């Protein structure tokens, strides 16, 4: 019984760490839509509660494309104020 609980806890830790790695490596660094590549119709939206609570330390900004309605996340720019180009 204790072994099953430990496997569940380890599984949750692995799932959380994989989610963090995904957001770190695949979050965009430029403000362009990943689907239609538009840079004109981009607007800021609120981050979901899941991202705020569990991944708040990653400093991601949520954006939505007004032309194709895709929501995506962009890493915050460096302190110099410029967005990194991937």
C-alpha positions, 0 to 999 in steps of 0.5 A, spaced: 500 500 500 505 504 501 509 502 495 503 504 491 502 511 494 510 512 493 509 510 486 503 515 485 507 521 488 514 520 484 509 519 478 506 526 480 513 529 481 515 526 474 509 529 470 510 536 474 518 536 472 516 534 465 511 540 464 516 545 467 521 542 461 516 543 456 514 550 458 521 552 458 524 549 452 518 550 447 515 557 450 516 562 444 520 568 445 517 572 440 510 575 439 508 572 433 502 567 432 505 560 432 499 558 427 498 564 422 505 567 424 501 574 424 504 579 428 499 584 428 493 581 431 496 579 438 493 581 444 495 580 452 490 575 455 490 572 462 494 566 464 490 560 467 490 559 474 494 552 473 499 556 470 499 562 475 499 557 481 504 551 479 508 555 474 508 562 476 516 562 477 517 561 469 515 568 468 511 567 462 506 572 458 499 569 455 497 572 448 492 570 444 491 571 436 485 575 434 485 572 427 485 565 428 484 565 436 490 561 438 492 562 445 500 561 446 505 563 451 511 568 451 517 568 455 518 575 458 523 579 455 530 580 459 531 586 463 534 590 457 527 590 455 528 587 448 525 580 446 530 575 444 529 572 437 529 564 437 
